[in-house]
């Protein structure tokens, strides 16, 4: 039977997810450890990004640095 | 300059709601119901009867993207709920954007702010946080 829905070929159906709760304390601890690792890596990347910006702002050869 | 394509799906839209219905007449149209930034609790611990997350995910790459959801109490910074996305989000390469509805669980122990986070695993490297939505739980008495 032909679908009467407009644009039926353009979009796939809604993805329905059920979240399966993690109740095992060891599994939760492992997940939290992964999250801490990800947050630490993100913080380090942000800090490096800040350093890169300050390097960019350094006076180029021949330019005069501002007076202290 | 072209930006690099993300390895994990991007979250284009994220809303905490009571439910989502797909349009019966038009493809690619969805009707979220009860989009909320707060939940009124009649007592604690409070387990909402219905709580879902509505997402628009995009990925230019076909493949499976396993992920998980976390609900964090903003005051304590502790998660009150962890859950894996089941089934694993999948993109076929033909449809770069997909709408998703995710059932949330968890018992809210107190009033206050909470944040729903959506994380994806990566084959290489750390897990990535791709979306956050904040909402508050308030007591009926206040």
Backbone of each chain as ProteinMPNN parsed JSONL, in Angstrom:
{"seq_chain_A": "XXXXXXXXXXXXXXXXXXXXXXXXXXXXXXXXXXXXXXXXXXXXXXXXXXXXXXXXXXXXXXXXXXXX", "coords_chain_A": {"N_chain_A": [[0.847, -1.197, 0.0], [0.538, 2.197, -0.847], [2.21, 4.802, 0.849], [0.577, 7.479, 2.521], [1.772, 9.512, 3.679], [3.29, 12.636, 3.551], [6.353, 13.209, 1.972], [7.529, 10.82, 2.716], [9.764, 9.359, 2.013], [11.841, 10.969, 2.628], [12.589, 11.221, 5.312], [13.671, 9.159, 7.984], [11.946, 7.0, 10.381], [11.069, 8.103, 13.723], [13.529, 7.579, 16.165], [13.232, 5.413, 18.763], [14.306, 5.206, 21.975], [14.97, 3.25, 24.786], [16.178, 3.766, 27.951], [18.404, 1.798, 29.512], [18.798, 1.263, 32.752], [21.82, 1.54, 34.57], [22.83, -0.35, 37.148], [24.765, -1.697, 38.483], [27.233, -1.193, 40.809], [30.004, -1.329, 40.276], [30.128, -1.024, 37.541], [29.064, 1.531, 37.296], [31.01, 2.986, 38.658], [33.176, 2.59, 36.94], [32.247, 3.921, 34.693], [32.016, 6.529, 35.684], [34.684, 7.013, 36.128], [35.644, 7.054, 33.538], [34.324, 9.341, 32.679], [35.484, 11.283, 34.315], [38.053, 11.189, 33.284], [37.586, 12.088, 30.675], [36.699, 14.675, 31.225], [38.975, 15.768, 32.382], [40.737, 15.655, 30.237], [39.438, 17.404, 28.532], [39.637, 19.783, 29.988], [42.4, 20.102, 29.973], [42.841, 20.435, 27.255], [41.475, 22.814, 26.862], [43.026, 24.514, 28.402], [45.411, 24.404, 26.984], [44.57, 25.55, 24.644], [44.187, 28.146, 25.491], [46.838, 28.823, 25.991], [47.857, 28.711, 23.434], [46.591, 30.874, 22.324], [47.77, 32.96, 23.755], [50.341, 32.731, 22.823], [49.993, 33.459, 20.216], [49.5, 36.106, 20.534], [51.913, 37.147, 21.146], [54.551, 39.526, 20.56], [55.529, 40.017, 17.211], [58.493, 39.354, 15.285], [60.536, 42.16, 15.281], [58.553, 43.895, 16.074], [57.533, 46.208, 18.612], [57.353, 45.505, 21.994], [54.661, 46.274, 24.283], [55.019, 48.884, 26.742], [55.885, 48.104, 30.097]], "CA_chain_A": [[0.0, 0.0, 0.0], [1.33, 3.415, -0.938], [2.095, 5.647, 2.034], [-0.042, 8.78, 2.271], [2.529, 10.508, 4.42], [4.065, 13.478, 2.65], [7.801, 13.152, 2.152], [7.836, 9.601, 3.474], [11.099, 8.843, 1.699], [12.865, 11.929, 3.031], [13.043, 11.104, 6.708], [13.411, 7.868, 8.63], [11.066, 7.169, 11.542], [11.611, 8.522, 15.017], [14.24, 6.515, 16.881], [12.733, 5.306, 20.141], [15.281, 4.546, 22.842], [14.699, 3.075, 26.203], [17.451, 3.799, 28.647], [18.53, 0.677, 30.442], [19.537, 1.805, 33.896], [22.991, 0.803, 35.047], [22.686, -0.43, 38.607], [25.942, -2.345, 39.031], [28.139, -0.152, 41.309], [31.32, -1.407, 39.613], [29.962, -0.458, 36.195], [28.889, 2.984, 37.477], [32.325, 3.53, 39.027], [33.996, 2.588, 35.721], [31.72, 4.981, 33.834], [32.391, 7.812, 36.287], [36.118, 7.156, 35.912], [35.776, 7.454, 32.128], [33.859, 10.729, 32.585], [36.537, 12.129, 34.917], [39.148, 11.219, 32.299], [37.159, 12.942, 29.565], [36.664, 16.066, 31.705], [40.369, 16.198, 32.574], [41.299, 15.874, 28.896], [38.816, 18.621, 28.0], [40.226, 20.921, 30.708], [43.782, 20.259, 29.487], [42.762, 20.985, 25.891], [41.07, 24.225, 26.988], [44.193, 25.246, 28.908], [46.349, 24.508, 25.863], [43.996, 26.503, 23.706], [44.505, 29.451, 26.066], [48.275, 29.061, 25.779], [48.054, 28.97, 22.007], [46.141, 32.241, 22.093], [48.758, 33.896, 24.278], [51.496, 32.664, 21.929], [49.629, 34.224, 19.034], [49.528, 37.535, 20.855], [53.285, 37.604, 21.389], [54.985, 40.425, 19.492], [56.268, 39.397, 16.119], [59.851, 39.892, 15.114], [60.619, 43.536, 14.806], [57.587, 44.78, 16.708], [57.951, 46.668, 19.931], [56.391, 45.108, 23.021], [54.141, 47.427, 25.037], [55.768, 49.213, 27.971], [55.337, 47.439, 31.303]], "C_chain_A": [[0.879, 1.242, 0.0], [1.109, 4.295, 0.296], [1.481, 6.996, 1.666], [0.74, 9.897, 2.962], [3.393, 11.325, 3.459], [5.546, 13.374, 2.98], [8.259, 11.905, 2.881], [9.239, 9.083, 3.212], [12.205, 9.743, 2.248], [13.415, 11.693, 4.431], [12.728, 9.723, 7.268], [12.534, 8.072, 9.854], [11.827, 7.619, 12.787], [12.32, 7.334, 15.676], [13.741, 6.521, 18.325], [13.759, 4.544, 20.97], [14.697, 4.366, 24.229], [16.06, 3.056, 26.875], [17.465, 2.682, 29.673], [19.416, 1.126, 31.599], [20.69, 0.903, 34.3], [22.909, 0.817, 36.572], [23.909, -1.062, 39.268], [26.933, -1.275, 39.498], [29.496, -0.153, 40.621], [31.245, -0.778, 38.223], [29.807, 1.062, 36.271], [30.238, 3.626, 37.802], [33.227, 3.609, 37.796], [33.571, 3.714, 34.786], [32.131, 6.353, 34.364], [33.89, 8.077, 36.088], [36.392, 7.615, 34.475], [35.403, 8.931, 31.971], [34.909, 11.679, 33.173], [37.713, 12.268, 33.95], [38.823, 12.158, 31.149], [37.166, 14.408, 29.985], [38.075, 16.611, 31.898], [41.009, 16.501, 31.223], [40.744, 17.158, 28.293], [39.432, 19.855, 28.658], [41.648, 21.179, 30.215], [43.781, 20.881, 28.091], [42.393, 22.464, 25.935], [42.244, 25.073, 27.465], [45.206, 25.438, 27.788], [45.869, 25.515, 24.843], [44.283, 27.922, 24.182], [45.96, 29.822, 25.85], [48.538, 29.432, 24.331], [47.665, 30.402, 21.678], [47.199, 33.238, 22.568], [50.006, 33.889, 23.408], [51.233, 33.526, 20.699], [49.768, 35.724, 19.289], [50.952, 38.067, 21.085], [53.726, 38.518, 20.26], [55.784, 39.681, 18.425], [57.661, 40.003, 16.046], [59.794, 41.323, 14.614], [59.625, 44.459, 15.451], [58.052, 45.128, 18.121], [56.927, 46.241, 20.972], [55.884, 46.321, 23.789], [54.928, 47.645, 26.322], [55.091, 48.58, 29.164], [54.723, 48.478, 32.201]], "O_chain_A": [[1.848, 1.328, 0.755], [-0.024, 4.506, 0.729], [1.817, 7.583, 0.637], [0.405, 11.075, 2.84], [4.137, 10.765, 2.654], [5.936, 13.444, 4.145], [9.266, 11.931, 3.588], [9.842, 8.444, 4.075], [13.364, 9.335, 2.324], [14.591, 11.946, 4.689], [11.642, 9.187, 7.046], [12.388, 9.2, 10.324], [13.051, 7.521, 12.871], [11.78, 6.23, 15.735], [13.83, 7.536, 19.015], [14.046, 3.378, 20.699], [14.014, 5.243, 24.756], [16.984, 2.393, 26.404], [16.637, 2.639, 30.583], [20.618, 1.338, 31.44], [20.559, -0.32, 34.364], [22.917, 1.878, 37.196], [24.07, -0.971, 40.485], [27.433, -0.514, 38.669], [30.081, 0.909, 40.405], [32.169, -0.093, 37.784], [30.338, 1.794, 35.435], [30.565, 4.69, 37.276], [33.961, 4.583, 37.626], [34.404, 4.376, 34.167], [32.54, 7.228, 33.601], [34.307, 9.22, 35.903], [37.258, 8.456, 34.233], [36.058, 9.677, 31.242], [35.19, 12.737, 32.61], [38.295, 13.345, 33.822], [39.673, 12.928, 30.702], [37.578, 15.28, 29.22], [38.339, 17.779, 31.612], [41.736, 17.484, 31.08], [41.463, 17.908, 27.634], [39.716, 20.848, 27.988], [42.056, 22.33, 30.057], [44.607, 21.74, 27.781], [42.913, 23.269, 25.162], [42.44, 26.197, 27.003], [45.794, 26.512, 27.657], [46.664, 26.244, 24.25], [44.587, 28.801, 23.375], [46.286, 30.974, 25.564], [49.322, 30.331, 24.031], [48.311, 31.065, 20.867], [47.493, 34.223, 21.891], [50.666, 34.918, 23.263], [52.119, 34.225, 20.206], [50.104, 36.5, 18.394], [51.165, 39.273, 21.204], [53.324, 38.316, 19.115], [56.61, 38.821, 18.732], [57.953, 41.025, 16.667], [59.094, 41.642, 13.653], [59.794, 45.678, 15.404], [58.859, 44.421, 18.724], [55.75, 46.579, 20.85], [56.613, 47.303, 23.933], [55.441, 46.696, 26.915], [53.864, 48.524, 29.234], [54.205, 48.144, 33.267]]}, "seq_chain_B": "XXXXXXXXXXXXXXXXXXXXXXXXXXXXXXXXXXXXXXXXXXXXXXXXXXXXXXXXXXXXXXXXXXXXXXXXXXXXXXXXXXXXXXXXXXXXXXXXXXXXXXXXXXXXXXXXXXXXXXXXXXXXXXXXXXXXXXXXXXXXXX", "coords_chain_B": {"N_chain_B": [[37.827, 27.675, 5.211], [37.314, 24.26, 5.77], [35.473, 22.589, 8.292], [36.284, 19.753, 10.329], [34.532, 16.654, 10.04], [32.405, 15.508, 12.616], [33.182, 12.779, 14.776], [31.467, 11.43, 16.411], [27.851, 11.512, 16.784], [26.228, 14.707, 16.342], [24.326, 16.826, 18.491], [21.551, 18.458, 17.653], [19.266, 19.494, 18.637], [17.593, 19.536, 21.732], [15.417, 18.543, 24.199], [13.695, 18.321, 27.271], [10.876, 16.45, 27.95], [7.389, 15.313, 28.127], [6.553, 13.47, 26.266], [6.745, 12.304, 22.821], [5.39, 12.577, 19.633], [5.084, 11.249, 16.393], [4.397, 12.943, 13.358], [1.411, 12.164, 11.608], [0.876, 12.799, 9.087], [2.984, 14.02, 7.772], [6.277, 13.415, 6.856], [9.236, 13.479, 8.848], [8.412, 15.279, 10.713], [7.675, 16.134, 14.019], [5.949, 15.93, 17.144], [6.555, 17.178, 20.069], [5.455, 16.79, 23.416], [4.479, 18.509, 26.321], [6.893, 19.969, 26.883], [9.409, 20.771, 29.09], [10.844, 22.805, 31.735], [10.785, 22.398, 34.304], [9.798, 20.233, 37.02], [7.102, 19.365, 38.985], [7.016, 18.058, 42.147], [5.238, 15.833, 44.253], [6.204, 14.832, 46.522], [9.123, 13.388, 48.119], [11.377, 10.599, 47.816], [11.007, 11.416, 44.317], [9.546, 9.973, 41.524], [9.109, 10.539, 38.271], [6.183, 9.988, 36.313], [6.216, 10.068, 33.552], [8.924, 10.838, 31.571], [10.854, 12.149, 29.151], [13.412, 12.505, 26.66], [13.824, 14.581, 23.96], [15.437, 14.506, 20.917], [17.37, 15.858, 18.206], [19.539, 14.302, 16.237], [22.596, 14.406, 14.441], [24.662, 13.02, 11.913], [27.201, 12.76, 9.629], [28.438, 10.471, 8.958], [27.954, 7.043, 8.281], [27.012, 4.469, 10.571], [27.3, 2.836, 13.827], [26.623, 4.246, 16.971], [27.294, 3.948, 20.052], [26.034, 5.027, 23.196], [25.384, 6.875, 26.259], [23.211, 8.01, 28.897], [23.036, 10.448, 31.456], [21.884, 11.626, 34.536], [22.315, 14.401, 36.441], [22.608, 15.683, 39.715], [22.655, 19.017, 40.328], [23.475, 20.349, 42.648], [24.966, 18.57, 44.223], [26.628, 17.543, 42.355], [26.599, 14.94, 41.675], [25.72, 11.96, 39.952], [22.41, 10.843, 39.551], [21.325, 8.997, 38.025], [22.206, 6.589, 35.62], [22.33, 5.411, 32.337], [22.347, 3.159, 29.566], [21.996, 3.795, 26.056], [19.521, 2.197, 24.349], [18.033, 0.683, 21.574], [21.394, 0.726, 20.12], [22.257, 3.904, 18.842], [21.978, 4.449, 15.35], [23.211, 5.305, 12.113], [22.468, 5.427, 8.666], [23.777, 6.607, 6.596], [22.331, 7.655, 4.505], [20.497, 9.32, 5.633], [21.189, 12.113, 7.246], [20.295, 13.435, 9.442], [18.535, 12.577, 12.339], [15.633, 12.035, 14.289], [15.07, 11.511, 17.741], [13.726, 9.825, 20.56], [13.995, 9.492, 23.948], [13.569, 7.516, 26.743], [13.592, 8.463, 30.109], [14.902, 7.689, 33.361], [15.094, 7.322, 36.948], [15.208, 8.459, 40.353], [14.239, 11.331, 41.978], [15.684, 12.823, 44.657], [15.538, 15.17, 46.035], [14.573, 18.69, 46.036], [15.585, 21.02, 43.484], [18.164, 21.879, 41.04], [18.767, 19.988, 38.095], [20.679, 18.184, 35.65], [20.502, 16.803, 32.458], [22.583, 14.692, 30.702], [24.011, 13.738, 27.588], [26.105, 11.314, 26.462], [28.669, 9.988, 24.299], [30.386, 7.019, 23.406], [33.735, 6.535, 22.201], [35.715, 4.926, 19.705], [38.418, 5.389, 19.779], [40.099, 7.288, 22.162], [38.666, 9.616, 24.592], [35.385, 9.422, 26.139], [32.684, 11.414, 24.858], [30.913, 14.335, 25.708], [27.95, 15.307, 24.383], [25.62, 16.726, 24.636], [23.577, 18.736, 26.779], [20.904, 19.296, 29.033], [19.124, 21.349, 31.172], [17.031, 21.263, 34.052], [14.558, 21.869, 36.615], [13.548, 20.528, 39.773], [10.77, 20.947, 41.672], [9.114, 21.326, 44.808], [5.733, 20.539, 45.492], [4.705, 21.813, 47.669], [6.02, 24.229, 47.922]], "CA_chain_B": [[38.374, 26.44, 5.76], [36.264, 23.31, 6.138], [35.657, 21.964, 9.602], [36.306, 18.29, 10.26], [33.265, 16.012, 10.425], [32.469, 14.937, 13.961], [33.249, 11.315, 14.794], [30.232, 10.996, 17.07], [26.741, 12.365, 16.335], [25.993, 16.018, 16.957], [22.96, 17.021, 18.974], [21.081, 19.736, 17.092], [18.114, 19.957, 19.414], [17.457, 18.671, 22.907], [14.381, 19.068, 25.091], [13.095, 17.398, 28.24], [9.43, 16.539, 27.731], [6.594, 14.174, 28.596], [6.433, 12.49, 25.2], [6.923, 12.788, 21.452], [4.585, 11.849, 18.649], [5.462, 11.499, 15.015], [3.263, 13.399, 12.55], [0.81, 11.097, 10.805], [0.661, 13.257, 7.716], [4.183, 14.529, 7.113], [7.507, 12.78, 7.314], [10.248, 14.393, 9.378], [7.759, 16.252, 11.606], [7.457, 15.494, 15.324], [5.201, 16.765, 18.074], [6.863, 16.97, 21.484], [4.349, 17.183, 24.317], [4.905, 18.826, 27.684], [8.308, 20.371, 26.992], [9.446, 21.345, 30.434], [12.085, 23.157, 32.415], [10.624, 22.059, 35.715], [8.905, 19.13, 37.389], [6.539, 19.572, 40.315], [6.991, 16.784, 42.862], [4.313, 15.837, 45.397], [6.937, 14.266, 47.653], [10.448, 12.874, 47.758], [11.876, 10.669, 46.435], [9.988, 11.569, 43.286], [9.801, 9.28, 40.254], [8.095, 11.024, 37.325], [5.473, 8.944, 35.564], [6.709, 10.146, 32.169], [9.989, 11.813, 31.363], [11.587, 11.755, 27.949], [14.331, 13.469, 26.06], [13.626, 14.643, 22.511], [16.713, 14.909, 20.315], [17.699, 15.766, 16.793], [20.939, 13.906, 16.124], [23.078, 14.395, 13.066], [25.951, 12.382, 11.681], [27.44, 12.544, 8.201], [29.039, 9.141, 8.777], [27.124, 5.9, 8.654], [27.607, 3.623, 11.614], [26.655, 2.695, 15.127], [27.228, 5.175, 17.932], [26.813, 3.656, 21.396], [26.117, 6.161, 24.103], [24.673, 6.74, 27.52], [22.576, 9.202, 29.459], [23.337, 10.626, 32.867], [21.14, 12.736, 35.149], [23.195, 14.878, 37.511], [22.105, 16.655, 40.687], [23.574, 20.152, 40.2], [24.008, 20.752, 43.951], [25.984, 17.625, 44.7], [27.429, 17.15, 41.192], [26.577, 13.465, 41.603], [24.695, 11.426, 39.055], [21.352, 10.057, 40.199], [20.877, 7.994, 37.055], [23.055, 6.265, 34.465], [21.679, 4.402, 31.498], [22.816, 2.986, 28.187], [20.991, 3.973, 25.005], [19.171, 0.908, 23.762], [19.191, 0.098, 20.893], [22.492, 1.647, 19.808], [21.919, 4.822, 17.747], [22.601, 4.053, 14.087], [22.987, 6.143, 10.932], [22.686, 4.6, 7.474], [24.51, 7.354, 5.577], [21.378, 8.325, 3.613], [19.798, 10.334, 6.408], [22.201, 12.686, 8.131], [19.645, 13.904, 10.674], [17.491, 11.677, 12.835], [14.972, 12.443, 15.533], [15.096, 10.421, 18.714], [13.014, 10.009, 21.816], [14.68, 8.647, 24.935], [12.895, 7.424, 28.034], [14.518, 8.695, 31.223], [14.51, 7.125, 34.646], [15.761, 7.936, 38.091], [14.387, 8.984, 41.445], [14.749, 12.612, 42.454], [15.668, 12.757, 46.118], [15.352, 16.5, 46.638], [14.325, 19.809, 45.14], [16.788, 21.66, 42.975], [18.489, 21.803, 39.616], [19.317, 18.731, 37.568], [21.114, 18.28, 34.257], [20.564, 15.551, 31.685], [23.735, 14.702, 29.793], [24.106, 12.642, 26.619], [27.516, 11.012, 26.159], [28.922, 8.914, 23.328], [31.685, 6.341, 23.462], [34.529, 6.614, 20.978], [36.647, 3.8, 19.554], [39.713, 5.871, 20.263], [39.967, 8.524, 22.918], [37.724, 9.696, 25.702], [33.962, 9.61, 25.871], [32.41, 12.827, 24.594], [29.626, 14.887, 26.125], [27.455, 16.001, 23.203], [24.464, 17.562, 24.887], [23.119, 18.894, 28.163], [19.655, 20.047, 29.218], [18.9, 21.566, 32.601], [15.661, 21.48, 34.511], [14.514, 21.889, 38.075], [12.487, 19.781, 40.45], [10.256, 21.789, 42.756], [8.12, 20.659, 45.642], [4.366, 21.062, 45.387], [4.432, 22.621, 48.867], [6.659, 25.548, 47.887]], "C_chain_B": [[37.23, 25.505, 6.167], [36.541, 22.734, 7.519], [35.597, 20.446, 9.437], [34.96, 17.733, 10.684], [33.432, 15.359, 11.792], [32.457, 13.411, 13.871], [31.969, 10.742, 15.411], [29.096, 11.936, 16.632], [26.714, 13.721, 17.056], [24.557, 16.062, 17.429], [22.528, 18.416, 18.548], [19.978, 20.346, 17.932], [17.932, 18.993, 20.571], [16.425, 19.297, 23.838], [13.885, 17.973, 26.015], [11.583, 17.558, 28.103], [8.72, 15.304, 28.28], [6.496, 13.077, 27.539], [6.615, 13.132, 23.843], [6.074, 11.928, 20.529], [5.054, 12.239, 17.259], [4.229, 11.963, 14.246], [2.733, 12.252, 11.701], [0.715, 11.504, 9.34], [1.938, 13.693, 7.0], [5.427, 13.914, 7.727], [8.493, 13.83, 7.834], [9.662, 15.463, 10.279], [7.372, 15.523, 12.895], [6.759, 16.473, 16.255], [5.601, 16.434, 19.505], [5.708, 17.473, 22.336], [4.939, 17.439, 25.706], [6.396, 19.113, 27.784], [8.453, 21.158, 28.277], [10.84, 21.756, 30.874], [11.931, 22.941, 33.914], [9.654, 20.9, 35.88], [8.392, 19.446, 38.793], [6.389, 18.202, 40.978], [6.045, 16.874, 44.053], [4.956, 15.212, 46.63], [8.267, 13.724, 47.18], [10.711, 11.559, 48.473], [10.738, 10.71, 45.417], [10.419, 10.846, 42.013], [8.73, 9.733, 39.267], [7.47, 9.872, 36.549], [5.962, 8.894, 34.12], [7.794, 11.201, 32.116], [10.821, 11.331, 30.186], [12.472, 12.884, 27.484], [14.074, 13.413, 24.557], [14.898, 15.211, 21.896], [16.624, 14.942, 18.799], [19.187, 15.484, 16.735], [21.362, 14.014, 14.663], [24.437, 13.725, 13.005], [26.135, 12.188, 10.185], [27.979, 11.156, 7.913], [28.042, 8.05, 9.119], [27.797, 5.111, 9.768], [26.793, 3.617, 12.889], [27.391, 3.595, 16.12], [26.694, 4.894, 19.337], [27.003, 4.849, 22.335], [25.355, 5.896, 25.381], [24.156, 8.087, 27.997], [22.861, 9.232, 30.95], [22.478, 11.779, 33.364], [21.901, 13.134, 36.403], [22.463, 15.866, 38.401], [23.109, 17.816, 40.706], [24.197, 20.547, 41.539], [25.154, 19.855, 44.398], [26.982, 17.253, 43.606], [27.545, 15.622, 41.078], [25.446, 13.026, 40.677], [23.679, 10.617, 39.85], [20.869, 8.942, 39.273], [21.911, 7.838, 35.948], [22.291, 5.255, 33.629], [22.249, 4.361, 30.1], [21.673, 3.198, 27.21], [20.758, 2.633, 24.324], [17.962, 1.068, 22.841], [20.254, 1.156, 20.604], [22.082, 2.574, 18.661], [22.7, 4.468, 16.475], [22.238, 5.036, 12.981], [23.335, 5.322, 9.698], [23.46, 5.324, 6.384], [23.592, 8.093, 4.62], [20.656, 9.472, 4.316], [20.751, 10.882, 7.458], [21.598, 13.151, 9.453], [18.556, 12.914, 11.068], [16.918, 12.213, 14.134], [14.931, 11.248, 16.468], [14.327, 10.814, 19.962], [13.588, 9.002, 22.81], [13.918, 8.669, 26.25], [13.908, 7.587, 29.161], [13.982, 8.056, 32.503], [15.186, 7.878, 35.772], [14.777, 8.474, 39.103], [15.028, 10.265, 41.947], [14.569, 12.679, 43.966], [15.349, 14.095, 46.777], [15.013, 17.522, 45.571], [15.648, 20.314, 44.596], [16.991, 21.47, 41.492], [19.11, 20.464, 39.259], [19.704, 18.949, 36.107], [21.126, 16.89, 33.626], [21.729, 15.685, 30.71], [23.643, 13.509, 28.844], [25.569, 12.496, 26.214], [27.584, 9.936, 25.089], [30.306, 8.326, 23.577], [32.419, 6.599, 22.15], [35.454, 5.395, 20.926], [38.02, 4.182, 20.109], [39.481, 7.175, 21.014], [38.873, 8.46, 23.961], [36.27, 9.742, 25.222], [33.721, 11.109, 25.643], [30.995, 13.198, 25.028], [29.103, 15.711, 24.961], [26.232, 16.874, 23.474], [24.073, 17.594, 26.351], [21.805, 19.67, 28.162], [19.4, 20.139, 30.715], [17.419, 21.712, 32.893], [15.668, 21.441, 36.036], [13.355, 21.044, 38.577], [12.051, 20.632, 41.635], [9.181, 21.026, 43.524], [6.765, 21.334, 45.477], [4.06, 22.016, 46.533], [4.998, 24.035, 48.769], [5.977, 26.478, 46.903]], "O_chain_B": [[36.287, 25.929, 6.835], [37.682, 22.432, 7.869], [34.946, 19.928, 8.529], [34.316, 18.274, 11.583], [34.457, 14.743, 12.086], [31.805, 12.832, 13.002], [31.463, 9.706, 14.98], [29.362, 13.04, 16.157], [27.121, 13.845, 18.211], [23.679, 15.422, 16.851], [23.063, 19.421, 19.016], [19.781, 21.561, 17.936], [18.096, 17.783, 20.416], [16.556, 20.46, 24.219], [13.68, 16.835, 25.593], [11.069, 18.677, 28.138], [9.343, 14.387, 28.815], [6.372, 11.898, 27.87], [6.637, 14.357, 23.723], [6.051, 10.703, 20.643], [5.374, 13.396, 16.989], [3.135, 11.438, 14.456], [3.502, 11.467, 11.146], [0.503, 10.667, 8.464], [1.979, 13.735, 5.771], [5.604, 13.897, 8.945], [8.563, 14.939, 7.305], [10.331, 16.451, 10.584], [6.81, 14.429, 12.856], [6.953, 17.685, 16.165], [5.049, 15.509, 20.1], [5.065, 18.469, 22.003], [5.782, 16.685, 26.192], [7.083, 18.577, 28.652], [7.704, 22.103, 28.523], [11.851, 21.18, 30.474], [12.828, 23.259, 34.695], [8.818, 20.623, 35.019], [9.179, 19.76, 39.686], [5.73, 17.307, 40.447], [6.046, 17.868, 44.779], [4.309, 15.081, 47.669], [8.51, 13.612, 45.978], [10.313, 11.405, 49.627], [9.671, 10.13, 45.617], [11.511, 11.075, 41.492], [7.566, 9.357, 39.406], [8.145, 8.911, 36.18], [6.105, 7.819, 33.538], [7.598, 12.328, 32.569], [11.412, 10.252, 30.221], [12.305, 14.045, 27.86], [14.101, 12.341, 23.952], [15.377, 16.268, 22.305], [15.9, 14.157, 18.186], [20.003, 16.316, 17.132], [20.572, 13.744, 13.759], [25.253, 13.845, 13.919], [25.323, 11.526, 9.539], [27.98, 10.709, 6.766], [27.359, 8.128, 10.14], [29.023, 5.1, 9.877], [25.765, 4.282, 13.016], [28.618, 3.688, 16.106], [25.738, 5.538, 19.77], [27.998, 5.57, 22.265], [24.76, 4.834, 25.563], [24.604, 9.146, 27.559], [22.919, 8.199, 31.616], [22.357, 12.799, 32.686], [22.108, 12.324, 37.306], [21.784, 16.772, 37.917], [24.273, 17.625, 41.057], [25.329, 21.029, 41.57], [26.179, 20.33, 44.888], [28.052, 16.714, 43.89], [28.473, 15.098, 40.461], [24.377, 13.633, 40.63], [24.039, 9.812, 40.708], [20.108, 8.063, 39.679], [22.423, 8.82, 35.412], [21.671, 4.34, 34.17], [22.59, 5.391, 29.521], [20.53, 2.834, 27.485], [21.683, 2.02, 23.793], [16.931, 1.559, 23.301], [20.027, 2.345, 20.824], [21.613, 2.104, 17.625], [23.906, 4.224, 16.513], [21.114, 5.534, 12.916], [24.343, 4.617, 9.667], [23.772, 4.729, 5.352], [24.015, 9.058, 3.984], [20.259, 10.455, 3.692], [21.078, 10.206, 8.433], [22.297, 13.252, 10.461], [17.762, 12.474, 10.236], [17.633, 12.773, 14.965], [14.775, 10.108, 16.029], [14.289, 11.979, 20.356], [13.652, 7.805, 22.53], [13.656, 9.737, 26.802], [14.952, 6.934, 29.17], [12.774, 7.909, 32.69], [15.776, 8.939, 35.566], [13.668, 8.887, 38.766], [16.208, 10.288, 42.297], [13.454, 12.602, 44.481], [14.941, 14.143, 47.937], [15.143, 17.267, 44.373], [16.705, 20.065, 45.177], [16.118, 20.973, 40.781], [19.878, 19.889, 40.031], [19.129, 19.792, 35.419], [21.679, 15.939, 34.179], [21.837, 16.675, 29.987], [23.249, 12.413, 29.243], [26.184, 13.427, 25.695], [26.698, 9.089, 24.975], [31.257, 9.033, 23.91], [31.796, 6.849, 21.117], [35.914, 4.9, 21.955], [38.677, 3.406, 20.802], [38.752, 8.052, 20.55], [38.247, 7.424, 24.187], [35.981, 10.057, 24.067], [34.451, 11.955, 26.16], [30.027, 12.487, 24.757], [29.723, 16.703, 24.579], [25.85, 17.679, 22.625], [24.219, 16.606, 27.071], [21.627, 20.596, 27.371], [19.453, 19.139, 31.431], [16.655, 22.223, 32.073], [16.648, 21.037, 36.661], [12.337, 20.872, 37.906], [12.861, 20.989, 42.49], [8.45, 20.204, 42.97], [6.676, 22.554, 45.339], [3.245, 22.927, 46.384], [4.52, 24.942, 49.449], [6.391, 27.628, 46.751]]}, "name": "protein", "num_of_chains": 2, "seq": "XXXXXXXXXXXXXXXXXXXXXXXXXXXXXXXXXXXXXXXXXXXXXXXXXXXXXXXXXXXXXXXXXXXXXXXXXXXXXXXXXXXXXXXXXXXXXXXXXXXXXXXXXXXXXXXXXXXXXXXXXXXXXXXXXXXXXXXXXXXXXXXXXXXXXXXXXXXXXXXXXXXXXXXXXXXXXXXXXXXXXXXXXXXXXXXXXXXXXXXXXXXXXXXXXX"}
